[in-house]
Amino acid sequence: MVDDDRVIKLLEEIRDLQRAHIENYKDALRNQEESIRISKEWQRKASQRQLIALVVIALVVGLILWPYLRR
């Protein structure tokens, strides 16, 4: 009887640990999804900044060369 109680207790502990592991895994997946979302957002913003920088550089070069192009 005592051995049965110990086996039951051990199995309950294993079950509880597995449940905790699953919850931790779900949290890790949510964190990973959030990280991917943030990374994509930063990439999108970086692309926008590069495009703006390219336009500004083109305008500045155009303004610098404008007097020479008018001749």
N, CA, C and O atoms as a CHARMM CRD file, in Angstrom:
* protein
*
  284
    1    1 MET  N      0.81600  -1.18100   0.00000 PROA 1      0.00000
    2    1 MET  CA     0.00000   0.00000   0.00000 PROA 1      0.00000
    3    1 MET  C      0.87300   1.26400   0.00000 PROA 1      0.00000
    4    1 MET  O      0.59000   2.22700  -0.71300 PROA 1      0.00000
    5    2 VAL  N      1.92500   1.24200   0.80200 PROA 2      0.00000
    6    2 VAL  CA     2.80400   2.40200   0.88400 PROA 2      0.00000
    7    2 VAL  C      3.49300   2.63300  -0.44800 PROA 2      0.00000
    8    2 VAL  O      3.63600   3.77400  -0.88700 PROA 2      0.00000
    9    3 ASP  N      3.92200   1.55100  -1.09700 PROA 3      0.00000
   10    3 ASP  CA     4.57300   1.68900  -2.39200 PROA 3      0.00000
   11    3 ASP  C      3.61200   2.26200  -3.42400 PROA 3      0.00000
   12    3 ASP  O      4.00600   3.07300  -4.26100 PROA 3      0.00000
   13    4 ASP  N      2.34100   1.83700  -3.36400 PROA 4      0.00000
   14    4 ASP  CA     1.34700   2.37400  -4.29700 PROA 4      0.00000
   15    4 ASP  C      1.16700   3.87300  -4.08500 PROA 4      0.00000
   16    4 ASP  O      1.04900   4.62900  -5.05000 PROA 4      0.00000
   17    5 ASP  N      1.14800   4.29600  -2.84500 PROA 5      0.00000
   18    5 ASP  CA     1.01200   5.72500  -2.54600 PROA 5      0.00000
   19    5 ASP  C      2.20500   6.51400  -3.08800 PROA 5      0.00000
   20    5 ASP  O      2.04700   7.61900  -3.60700 PROA 5      0.00000
   21    6 ARG  N      3.39100   5.93500  -2.96000 PROA 6      0.00000
   22    6 ARG  CA     4.59600   6.60400  -3.45100 PROA 6      0.00000
   23    6 ARG  C      4.58400   6.69400  -4.97600 PROA 6      0.00000
   24    6 ARG  O      4.97600   7.71000  -5.55100 PROA 6      0.00000
   25    7 VAL  N      4.13300   5.62800  -5.61600 PROA 7      0.00000
   26    7 VAL  CA     4.06200   5.62400  -7.08400 PROA 7      0.00000
   27    7 VAL  C      3.04400   6.66600  -7.54500 PROA 7      0.00000
   28    7 VAL  O      3.29800   7.40900  -8.49200 PROA 7      0.00000
   29    8 ILE  N      1.91300   6.71900  -6.88700 PROA 8      0.00000
   30    8 ILE  CA     0.87700   7.69800  -7.23800 PROA 8      0.00000
   31    8 ILE  C      1.40600   9.11400  -7.04800 PROA 8      0.00000
   32    8 ILE  O      1.21000   9.98000  -7.90000 PROA 8      0.00000
   33    9 LYS  N      2.07100   9.33500  -5.93300 PROA 9      0.00000
   34    9 LYS  CA     2.64200  10.66000  -5.65700 PROA 9      0.00000
   35    9 LYS  C      3.67400  11.03800  -6.72800 PROA 9      0.00000
   36    9 LYS  O      3.68600  12.17200  -7.20800 PROA 9      0.00000
   37   10 LEU  N      4.52700  10.09400  -7.09600 PROA 10     0.00000
   38   10 LEU  CA     5.54600  10.33800  -8.11000 PROA 10     0.00000
   39   10 LEU  C      4.89700  10.64000  -9.46600 PROA 10     0.00000
   40   10 LEU  O      5.32100  11.55900 -10.16600 PROA 10     0.00000
   41   11 LEU  N      3.89100   9.88000  -9.82800 PROA 11     0.00000
   42   11 LEU  CA     3.19700  10.11800 -11.08400 PROA 11     0.00000
   43   11 LEU  C      2.50200  11.47700 -11.09300 PROA 11     0.00000
   44   11 LEU  O      2.47200  12.15300 -12.12100 PROA 11     0.00000
   45   12 GLU  N      1.94700  11.87700  -9.96000 PROA 12     0.00000
   46   12 GLU  CA     1.32500  13.20100  -9.86500 PROA 12     0.00000
   47   12 GLU  C      2.35800  14.31000 -10.03100 PROA 12     0.00000
   48   12 GLU  O      2.08900  15.32000 -10.68200 PROA 12     0.00000
   49   13 GLU  N      3.52100  14.12600  -9.45200 PROA 13     0.00000
   50   13 GLU  CA     4.59200  15.11800  -9.58900 PROA 13     0.00000
   51   13 GLU  C      5.05900  15.21400 -11.04000 PROA 13     0.00000
   52   13 GLU  O      5.29900  16.30600 -11.55400 PROA 13     0.00000
   53   14 ILE  N      5.18700  14.05800 -11.69300 PROA 14     0.00000
   54   14 ILE  CA     5.57600  14.05100 -13.10700 PROA 14     0.00000
   55   14 ILE  C      4.52700  14.77600 -13.94000 PROA 14     0.00000
   56   14 ILE  O      4.86500  15.58100 -14.80700 PROA 14     0.00000
   57   15 ARG  N      3.26000  14.49300 -13.67900 PROA 15     0.00000
   58   15 ARG  CA     2.17000  15.15700 -14.39800 PROA 15     0.00000
   59   15 ARG  C      2.23200  16.66900 -14.19900 PROA 15     0.00000
   60   15 ARG  O      2.10300  17.43300 -15.15500 PROA 15     0.00000
   61   16 ASP  N      2.43000  17.09200 -12.95600 PROA 16     0.00000
   62   16 ASP  CA     2.48600  18.52000 -12.66300 PROA 16     0.00000
   63   16 ASP  C      3.66800  19.19300 -13.35400 PROA 16     0.00000
   64   16 ASP  O      3.55300  20.31000 -13.85900 PROA 16     0.00000
   65   17 LEU  N      4.81500  18.49400 -13.37000 PROA 17     0.00000
   66   17 LEU  CA     5.98500  19.03900 -14.04600 PROA 17     0.00000
   67   17 LEU  C      5.75300  19.14100 -15.55600 PROA 17     0.00000
   68   17 LEU  O      6.18000  20.10500 -16.19000 PROA 17     0.00000
   69   18 GLN  N      5.07700  18.14500 -16.12400 PROA 18     0.00000
   70   18 GLN  CA     4.78000  18.19800 -17.55500 PROA 18     0.00000
   71   18 GLN  C      3.83400  19.35800 -17.86600 PROA 18     0.00000
   72   18 GLN  O      4.00300  20.04300 -18.87600 PROA 18     0.00000
   73   19 ARG  N      2.86600  19.57600 -17.02800 PROA 19     0.00000
   74   19 ARG  CA     1.95000  20.70000 -17.22600 PROA 19     0.00000
   75   19 ARG  C      2.70200  22.03200 -17.15400 PROA 19     0.00000
   76   19 ARG  O      2.48200  22.92900 -17.96800 PROA 19     0.00000
   77   20 ALA  N      3.58200  22.14200 -16.17400 PROA 20     0.00000
   78   20 ALA  CA     4.37700  23.36500 -16.04300 PROA 20     0.00000
   79   20 ALA  C      5.26900  23.55300 -17.27000 PROA 20     0.00000
   80   20 ALA  O      5.42200  24.66600 -17.77400 PROA 20     0.00000
   81   21 HSD  N      5.84900  22.46300 -17.73900 PROA 21     0.00000
   82   21 HSD  CA     6.70600  22.52300 -18.92300 PROA 21     0.00000
   83   21 HSD  C      5.91200  23.01100 -20.13400 PROA 21     0.00000
   84   21 HSD  O      6.40000  23.84000 -20.90300 PROA 21     0.00000
   85   22 ILE  N      4.70300  22.50600 -20.30200 PROA 22     0.00000
   86   22 ILE  CA     3.86300  22.92200 -21.42900 PROA 22     0.00000
   87   22 ILE  C      3.54100  24.40500 -21.33000 PROA 22     0.00000
   88   22 ILE  O      3.58000  25.10700 -22.34100 PROA 22     0.00000
   89   23 GLU  N      3.22800  24.89100 -20.15700 PROA 23     0.00000
   90   23 GLU  CA     2.93200  26.32500 -19.98900 PROA 23     0.00000
   91   23 GLU  C      4.16600  27.17600 -20.29500 PROA 23     0.00000
   92   23 GLU  O      4.06400  28.22000 -20.93900 PROA 23     0.00000
   93   24 ASN  N      5.31800  26.72600 -19.83200 PROA 24     0.00000
   94   24 ASN  CA     6.55800  27.45600 -20.12700 PROA 24     0.00000
   95   24 ASN  C      6.84700  27.45900 -21.62500 PROA 24     0.00000
   96   24 ASN  O      7.30900  28.45800 -22.17600 PROA 24     0.00000
   97   25 TYR  N      6.57100  26.33500 -22.27300 PROA 25     0.00000
   98   25 TYR  CA     6.78400  26.23500 -23.71500 PROA 25     0.00000
   99   25 TYR  C      5.84700  27.17800 -24.45400 PROA 25     0.00000
  100   25 TYR  O      6.25900  27.83000 -25.41400 PROA 25     0.00000
  101   26 LYS  N      4.60700  27.25900 -24.02500 PROA 26     0.00000
  102   26 LYS  CA     3.65000  28.18600 -24.63700 PROA 26     0.00000
  103   26 LYS  C      4.12100  29.62600 -24.47100 PROA 26     0.00000
  104   26 LYS  O      4.03500  30.42300 -25.40500 PROA 26     0.00000
  105   27 ASP  N      4.61500  29.95700 -23.29000 PROA 27     0.00000
  106   27 ASP  CA     5.15200  31.30800 -23.06200 PROA 27     0.00000
  107   27 ASP  C      6.33300  31.58800 -23.98600 PROA 27     0.00000
  108   27 ASP  O      6.44700  32.67400 -24.55400 PROA 27     0.00000
  109   28 ALA  N      7.20800  30.59500 -24.13000 PROA 28     0.00000
  110   28 ALA  CA     8.37300  30.77000 -25.00200 PROA 28     0.00000
  111   28 ALA  C      7.93200  30.99900 -26.44500 PROA 28     0.00000
  112   28 ALA  O      8.50800  31.83400 -27.14300 PROA 28     0.00000
  113   29 LEU  N      6.92700  30.27200 -26.89300 PROA 29     0.00000
  114   29 LEU  CA     6.43000  30.45200 -28.25200 PROA 29     0.00000
  115   29 LEU  C      5.81400  31.84100 -28.43900 PROA 29     0.00000
  116   29 LEU  O      6.01800  32.48400 -29.46800 PROA 29     0.00000
  117   30 ARG  N      5.06600  32.29100 -27.44600 PROA 30     0.00000
  118   30 ARG  CA     4.48700  33.63900 -27.53000 PROA 30     0.00000
  119   30 ARG  C      5.59300  34.69300 -27.59300 PROA 30     0.00000
  120   30 ARG  O      5.51400  35.64000 -28.37500 PROA 30     0.00000
  121   31 ASN  N      6.61000  34.52100 -26.77400 PROA 31     0.00000
  122   31 ASN  CA     7.73500  35.46100 -26.78000 PROA 31     0.00000
  123   31 ASN  C      8.45800  35.44800 -28.12700 PROA 31     0.00000
  124   31 ASN  O      8.86200  36.49600 -28.63200 PROA 31     0.00000
  125   32 GLN  N      8.61500  34.27700 -28.69500 PROA 32     0.00000
  126   32 GLN  CA     9.27900  34.16000 -29.99300 PROA 32     0.00000
  127   32 GLN  C      8.44300  34.84000 -31.07900 PROA 32     0.00000
  128   32 GLN  O      8.98800  35.53800 -31.93400 PROA 32     0.00000
  129   33 GLU  N      7.13600  34.64200 -31.04900 PROA 33     0.00000
  130   33 GLU  CA     6.26600  35.30000 -32.02300 PROA 33     0.00000
  131   33 GLU  C      6.34300  36.82300 -31.88900 PROA 33     0.00000
  132   33 GLU  O      6.37700  37.53600 -32.89100 PROA 33     0.00000
  133   34 GLU  N      6.37100  37.30700 -30.67100 PROA 34     0.00000
  134   34 GLU  CA     6.48200  38.75200 -30.43600 PROA 34     0.00000
  135   34 GLU  C      7.82600  39.27800 -30.94200 PROA 34     0.00000
  136   34 GLU  O      7.90000  40.35400 -31.53500 PROA 34     0.00000
  137   35 SER  N      8.87900  38.50900 -30.70200 PROA 35     0.00000
  138   35 SER  CA    10.20400  38.90100 -31.16900 PROA 35     0.00000
  139   35 SER  C     10.24600  38.98500 -32.69300 PROA 35     0.00000
  140   35 SER  O     10.83200  39.91400 -33.25100 PROA 35     0.00000
  141   36 ILE  N      9.63100  38.02400 -33.36000 PROA 36     0.00000
  142   36 ILE  CA     9.58000  38.03600 -34.81900 PROA 36     0.00000
  143   36 ILE  C      8.78800  39.24500 -35.30700 PROA 36     0.00000
  144   36 ILE  O      9.18900  39.90300 -36.26700 PROA 36     0.00000
  145   37 ARG  N      7.67200  39.53900 -34.65400 PROA 37     0.00000
  146   37 ARG  CA     6.85400  40.69300 -35.03800 PROA 37     0.00000
  147   37 ARG  C      7.64900  41.99300 -34.90500 PROA 37     0.00000
  148   37 ARG  O      7.62500  42.84400 -35.79500 PROA 37     0.00000
  149   38 ILE  N      8.34700  42.12900 -33.78800 PROA 38     0.00000
  150   38 ILE  CA     9.14800  43.34100 -33.55300 PROA 38     0.00000
  151   38 ILE  C     10.27600  43.44300 -34.57800 PROA 38     0.00000
  152   38 ILE  O     10.55700  44.52800 -35.08600 PROA 38     0.00000
  153   39 SER  N     10.91400  42.32900 -34.87900 PROA 39     0.00000
  154   39 SER  CA    11.99600  42.31900 -35.86500 PROA 39     0.00000
  155   39 SER  C     11.48700  42.74800 -37.23600 PROA 39     0.00000
  156   39 SER  O     12.13900  43.53800 -37.91800 PROA 39     0.00000
  157   40 LYS  N     10.33700  42.24000 -37.64000 PROA 40     0.00000
  158   40 LYS  CA     9.76200  42.62300 -38.92900 PROA 40     0.00000
  159   40 LYS  C      9.42000  44.10700 -38.94900 PROA 40     0.00000
  160   40 LYS  O      9.61200  44.78100 -39.96100 PROA 40     0.00000
  161   41 GLU  N      8.91600  44.60900 -37.83700 PROA 41     0.00000
  162   41 GLU  CA     8.57800  46.03500 -37.74900 PROA 41     0.00000
  163   41 GLU  C      9.84000  46.89500 -37.89400 PROA 41     0.00000
  164   41 GLU  O      9.83100  47.90200 -38.60300 PROA 41     0.00000
  165   42 TRP  N     10.91700  46.49700 -37.22400 PROA 42     0.00000
  166   42 TRP  CA    12.17200  47.24600 -37.32700 PROA 42     0.00000
  167   42 TRP  C     12.72800  47.18100 -38.74100 PROA 42     0.00000
  168   42 TRP  O     13.26400  48.17000 -39.24200 PROA 42     0.00000
  169   43 GLN  N     12.60700  46.03300 -39.38800 PROA 43     0.00000
  170   43 GLN  CA    13.07400  45.91300 -40.76600 PROA 43     0.00000
  171   43 GLN  C     12.27500  46.82900 -41.69000 PROA 43     0.00000
  172   43 GLN  O     12.83900  47.47500 -42.57400 PROA 43     0.00000
  173   44 ARG  N     10.97100  46.88200 -41.48400 PROA 44     0.00000
  174   44 ARG  CA    10.12100  47.75400 -42.29700 PROA 44     0.00000
  175   44 ARG  C     10.51500  49.22100 -42.09800 PROA 44     0.00000
  176   44 ARG  O     10.63100  49.97800 -43.06100 PROA 44     0.00000
  177   45 LYS  N     10.71800  49.60700 -40.84400 PROA 45     0.00000
  178   45 LYS  CA    11.11400  50.98400 -40.56000 PROA 45     0.00000
  179   45 LYS  C     12.49000  51.30000 -41.14500 PROA 45     0.00000
  180   45 LYS  O     12.71400  52.39900 -41.65100 PROA 45     0.00000
  181   46 ALA  N     13.40500  50.34100 -41.07500 PROA 46     0.00000
  182   46 ALA  CA    14.74500  50.55400 -41.63500 PROA 46     0.00000
  183   46 ALA  C     14.65900  50.75100 -43.14600 PROA 46     0.00000
  184   46 ALA  O     15.36300  51.59400 -43.70300 PROA 46     0.00000
  185   47 SER  N     13.81200  49.98600 -43.80500 PROA 47     0.00000
  186   47 SER  CA    13.63500  50.14400 -45.25400 PROA 47     0.00000
  187   47 SER  C     13.07300  51.52300 -45.57900 PROA 47     0.00000
  188   47 SER  O     13.49200  52.15600 -46.54800 PROA 47     0.00000
  189   48 GLN  N     12.13500  51.98200 -44.77700 PROA 48     0.00000
  190   48 GLN  CA    11.57300  53.31400 -44.98700 PROA 48     0.00000
  191   48 GLN  C     12.63800  54.39100 -44.81100 PROA 48     0.00000
  192   48 GLN  O     12.71000  55.33800 -45.59400 PROA 48     0.00000
  193   49 ARG  N     13.46200  54.23900 -43.78000 PROA 49     0.00000
  194   49 ARG  CA    14.52500  55.21300 -43.53200 PROA 49     0.00000
  195   49 ARG  C     15.53200  55.23000 -44.68700 PROA 49     0.00000
  196   49 ARG  O     16.00500  56.29300 -45.08800 PROA 49     0.00000
  197   50 GLN  N     15.85100  54.05600 -45.21200 PROA 50     0.00000
  198   50 GLN  CA    16.79100  53.99400 -46.33300 PROA 50     0.00000
  199   50 GLN  C     16.21000  54.70400 -47.55100 PROA 50     0.00000
  200   50 GLN  O     16.92200  55.42400 -48.25100 PROA 50     0.00000
  201   51 LEU  N     14.94400  54.50600 -47.79900 PROA 51     0.00000
  202   51 LEU  CA    14.30600  55.16200 -48.93700 PROA 51     0.00000
  203   51 LEU  C     14.29800  56.67700 -48.75300 PROA 51     0.00000
  204   51 LEU  O     14.58300  57.42100 -49.69100 PROA 51     0.00000
  205   52 ILE  N     13.97500  57.12800 -47.55600 PROA 52     0.00000
  206   52 ILE  CA    13.98600  58.57600 -47.27600 PROA 52     0.00000
  207   52 ILE  C     15.39600  59.14400 -47.44600 PROA 52     0.00000
  208   52 ILE  O     15.57000  60.21800 -48.02200 PROA 52     0.00000
  209   53 ALA  N     16.39700  58.42300 -46.94500 PROA 53     0.00000
  210   53 ALA  CA    17.78300  58.88800 -47.07300 PROA 53     0.00000
  211   53 ALA  C     18.18300  58.96800 -48.53600 PROA 53     0.00000
  212   53 ALA  O     18.86200  59.91200 -48.94100 PROA 53     0.00000
  213   54 LEU  N     17.77700  58.00100 -49.32700 PROA 54     0.00000
  214   54 LEU  CA    18.09800  58.00300 -50.75400 PROA 54     0.00000
  215   54 LEU  C     17.45700  59.19700 -51.45500 PROA 54     0.00000
  216   54 LEU  O     18.09100  59.84000 -52.29200 PROA 54     0.00000
  217   55 VAL  N     16.21000  59.49300 -51.12100 PROA 55     0.00000
  218   55 VAL  CA    15.52200  60.64300 -51.72000 PROA 55     0.00000
  219   55 VAL  C     16.21000  61.93900 -51.31600 PROA 55     0.00000
  220   55 VAL  O     16.41700  62.81600 -52.15600 PROA 55     0.00000
  221   56 VAL  N     16.56800  62.07300 -50.04200 PROA 56     0.00000
  222   56 VAL  CA    17.24700  63.28900 -49.56700 PROA 56     0.00000
  223   56 VAL  C     18.58800  63.45700 -50.26100 PROA 56     0.00000
  224   56 VAL  O     18.93500  64.56000 -50.68100 PROA 56     0.00000
  225   57 ILE  N     19.33800  62.38200 -50.38400 PROA 57     0.00000
  226   57 ILE  CA    20.64500  62.45700 -51.06600 PROA 57     0.00000
  227   57 ILE  C     20.45200  62.85900 -52.52100 PROA 57     0.00000
  228   57 ILE  O     21.19900  63.69100 -53.03700 PROA 57     0.00000
  229   58 ALA  N     19.46700  62.28300 -53.18300 PROA 58     0.00000
  230   58 ALA  CA    19.20300  62.62800 -54.58400 PROA 58     0.00000
  231   58 ALA  C     18.83900  64.10300 -54.71000 PROA 58     0.00000
  232   58 ALA  O     19.28900  64.77700 -55.63800 PROA 58     0.00000
  233   59 LEU  N     18.02900  64.60700 -53.78600 PROA 59     0.00000
  234   59 LEU  CA    17.66000  66.02400 -53.82000 PROA 59     0.00000
  235   59 LEU  C     18.86300  66.92500 -53.60000 PROA 59     0.00000
  236   59 LEU  O     19.03100  67.92400 -54.29900 PROA 59     0.00000
  237   60 VAL  N     19.69100  66.58000 -52.63900 PROA 60     0.00000
  238   60 VAL  CA    20.88000  67.39700 -52.35200 PROA 60     0.00000
  239   60 VAL  C     21.82000  67.39800 -53.55000 PROA 60     0.00000
  240   60 VAL  O     22.31900  68.45300 -53.94300 PROA 60     0.00000
  241   61 VAL  N     22.06300  66.24000 -54.12700 PROA 61     0.00000
  242   61 VAL  CA    22.93700  66.16400 -55.29900 PROA 61     0.00000
  243   61 VAL  C     22.32200  66.95600 -56.45100 PROA 61     0.00000
  244   61 VAL  O     23.02000  67.66700 -57.17400 PROA 61     0.00000
  245   62 GLY  N     21.00500  66.82300 -56.61000 PROA 62     0.00000
  246   62 GLY  CA    20.32700  67.58500 -57.64900 PROA 62     0.00000
  247   62 GLY  C     20.46900  69.07900 -57.45100 PROA 62     0.00000
  248   62 GLY  O     20.70600  69.81000 -58.41200 PROA 62     0.00000
  249   63 LEU  N     20.32700  69.54700 -56.21300 PROA 63     0.00000
  250   63 LEU  CA    20.46700  70.97500 -55.92400 PROA 63     0.00000
  251   63 LEU  C     21.89900  71.45400 -56.15400 PROA 63     0.00000
  252   63 LEU  O     22.12400  72.56700 -56.62800 PROA 63     0.00000
  253   64 ILE  N     22.84800  70.61100 -55.81600 PROA 64     0.00000
  254   64 ILE  CA    24.25300  70.99000 -56.02400 PROA 64     0.00000
  255   64 ILE  C     24.56800  71.05800 -57.51300 PROA 64     0.00000
  256   64 ILE  O     25.28500  71.95600 -57.95400 PROA 64     0.00000
  257   65 LEU  N     24.04600  70.13100 -58.28000 PROA 65     0.00000
  258   65 LEU  CA    24.34300  70.08600 -59.71300 PROA 65     0.00000
  259   65 LEU  C     23.44500  70.99500 -60.54600 PROA 65     0.00000
  260   65 LEU  O     23.74300  71.22900 -61.71800 PROA 65     0.00000
  261   66 TRP  N     22.36400  71.51100 -59.98500 PROA 66     0.00000
  262   66 TRP  CA    21.39800  72.31500 -60.74000 PROA 66     0.00000
  263   66 TRP  C     22.04500  73.48100 -61.50200 PROA 66     0.00000
  264   66 TRP  O     21.75000  73.67400 -62.68100 PROA 66     0.00000
  265   67 PRO  N     22.91800  74.25900 -60.85200 PROA 67     0.00000
  266   67 PRO  CA    23.52500  75.38100 -61.60800 PROA 67     0.00000
  267   67 PRO  C     24.34400  74.89500 -62.82000 PROA 67     0.00000
  268   67 PRO  O     24.37400  75.56700 -63.85100 PROA 67     0.00000
  269   68 TYR  N     24.98000  73.78100 -62.70400 PROA 68     0.00000
  270   68 TYR  CA    25.79500  73.25600 -63.79800 PROA 68     0.00000
  271   68 TYR  C     24.92600  72.67500 -64.91200 PROA 68     0.00000
  272   68 TYR  O     25.32100  72.68500 -66.07800 PROA 68     0.00000
  273   69 LEU  N     23.76100  72.17700 -64.55900 PROA 69     0.00000
  274   69 LEU  CA    22.86300  71.58100 -65.53700 PROA 69     0.00000
  275   69 LEU  C     22.09300  72.64300 -66.31700 PROA 69     0.00000
  276   69 LEU  O     21.61300  72.36800 -67.41700 PROA 69     0.00000
  277   70 ARG  N     21.97000  73.83500 -65.77400 PROA 70     0.00000
  278   70 ARG  CA    21.21900  74.92300 -66.42200 PROA 70     0.00000
  279   70 ARG  C     22.00200  75.55700 -67.56400 PROA 70     0.00000
  280   70 ARG  O     21.40800  76.24600 -68.39300 PROA 70     0.00000
  281   71 ARG  N     23.28500  75.35400 -67.63700 PROA 71     0.00000
  282   71 ARG  CA    24.13600  75.97600 -68.66200 PROA 71     0.00000
  283   71 ARG  C     23.82800  75.45900 -70.02700 PROA 71     0.00000
  284   71 ARG  O     24.45200  75.87900 -71.00100 PROA 71     0.00000
